[in-house]
Amino acid sequence: QVQLVESGGGLVQPGGSLRLSCAASTSIFTIYAMGWYRQAPEKQRELVATITNGGNTNYADSVKGRFTISRDNAKNTVYLQMDSLQPEDTAVYYCKATSTTKTYWGQGTQVTVSS
């Protein structure tokens, strides 16, 4: 079993920045891929960014150039640096870890972008 704990969400003004963290209970070196998803009210959950064990990254078109996913294996943590935040980025952000056999989800952290 892998436990994921997200942190770093909060309220930010449009144009501001937040850095989300996802701490895993096991070494992320053993996990094939990790990623961030988000779900806004009345919307379905959507992919934001992913990073593989080899460091390959993918981003949703809506966040390219603004968000950066990164990994710190020594801290068993994946980060999502979010810059130039916009109101449409408001959502609950979930961390996801994928092994060869299972998928794990964190509990989510709220990000609200509003003036």
Buried (B, 14 or more C-beta within 10 A) or exposed (E): EBEBBBBBBEEBEEEBEBBBBBBBEBEBEEBEBBBBBBBBEEEEBEBBBBBBBEEEEBBBEEBEEBBBBBBEEEEBBBBBBBBEBBEEBBBBBBBBBBEEEEEBBBEBBEBBBEE
